[in-house]
Amino acid sequence: MTETTQMPTPPPGDGAKQRSPELRLAAGALKGLRQDLFHDAFAYRPLPRMSVDGPLTRRLPGRLRDYVAWTPHAVISTAALFTLFMAAVDNEGAVLVLGPLAVIPILLTMIRPVGAFWLSMAATPVTQVFANTVDGYPWQPASFACHLTVLTVVAIRTRPRTALYMWVVTAAYGFVADVMFGPAYYYGDDTAPFLVFSALILLVVAIWHTRREARQEVTAQQTVTLQERSRRTLLEERTTIARELHDVVAHHMSVVAIQAEAAPYRVENPPPELERAFATIRENAVAALTELRRVLGVVRAEDYEAPDAPQPTLADLDALLANVRDTGLDVEKTVTGAVRALPQGVELSAYRIVQEALSNSLRHAPGASAKVEIGYVLGGLGVRIVNGPPPAPALVKPSPGAGHGITGMRERVSMLSGEMTAGPTEDGGYEVAVFLPVATTTEDGS
């Protein structure tokens, strides 16, 4: 029996030669070269106007400020005219050919910057062929100024990496031109001076780009820091408010609820009216504590989600009035017009306004009677709450001072673009009249 030994098959790719770091670097450079100088080289990228929000430009008159915004375009056009003058002086007979070759690439930087670079590179050997002078090689004076201007403008409009690729392509062109023709046919070689001079300019532009990006990054970081500081301050303030509400209001409301529950047991054979009154006090205190806990949850946590409890509407008004009557306030309700369903915001605001107005009556006019009038009209909802003067021999003294009840009602009405009047009546009572507009809808819902 013969044994056969099988060699393990190497996994795919193990036999392939790994690329060296130098090859990867070269591949990355070629990829960047294609992306910056070849991909959408002639894409339309208009030069934006200059910002006029600086410390000096913002003080200029409006008309002059509009002209100052075109300063970059004016500078580039002036440089184009300068190169046209150089081409006309050095080549009088061929100015019709060499003039556009020196001007068009510079003007093209305002709309197609990378395409302007390639046009300038293509125009350089053509200018050399039609030039009447042999003073410069491989750049004539006009081509020297044109290509240097194009490099500077395109470097400002793009990024430092693109400027480096343009400089490398320019150096390669100069090297090839020197090897193929050399200075034997011409007087002098401008490649080295051009590369040195352009490298210095592009270095300055790269430093400017770096400083601007660093400044923008610092500004963005400062903005984020300021927002975080404001958010932290707001959360601290909300936490302080929540702590005060919990320590003061919640404590007193809890005491009221406990005392109201225990009070009937401290009186021998209390009348039913007294037991009912204490039960109402306890129910109101417990309801206030529940609302207070919900408000504390909203204040303490920024991402707090309120429970999906139904908000009161005008349909719950009878329960509110019954609760108020248990406290001793004689209140009547009158409804006029066709009762219909209103938007949730209108229903809630009307309910809260009636609740606050009746609370004010209990505090400032104890023992008085009140009237609540609800009017359903075509354009909205009318609400009127009127209380009479407190009785002369008042058993309960009015609460001193003024709270924020009227202010809160006005804010609700203003939020709904309604109207509100509040003030004393002729007989010594108080009246609150509110109109909340409601958009009418047709049968098709429009």
Secondary structure, DSSP 8 states (H G I E B T S, - for coil): -----------TTSSS----HHHHHHHHHHHHHIIIIITTTT-----------STTGGGS-HHHHHHHTTHHHHHHHHHHHHHHHHHHHH-STTHHHHHHHHHHHHHHTTT-HHHHHHHHHHHHHHHHHH-S--SSSS--HHHHHHHHHHHHHHHHHS-HHHHHHHHHHHHHHHHHHHHHTGGGSSS---HHHHHHHHHHHHHHHHHHHHHHHHHHHHHHHHHHHHHHHHHHHHHHHHHHHHHHIIIIIIHHHHHHHHHHHHGGGGSSS--HHHHHHHHHHHHHHHHHHHHHHHHHHHHH-TT----------GGGHHHHHHHHHHTT-EEEEEEES------HHHHHHHHHHHHHHHHHHHHHSTT-EEEEEEEEETTEEEEEEEE----SS-SS----S--SHHHHHHHHHHHTT-EEEEEE-TTS-EEEEEEEE-----TT--
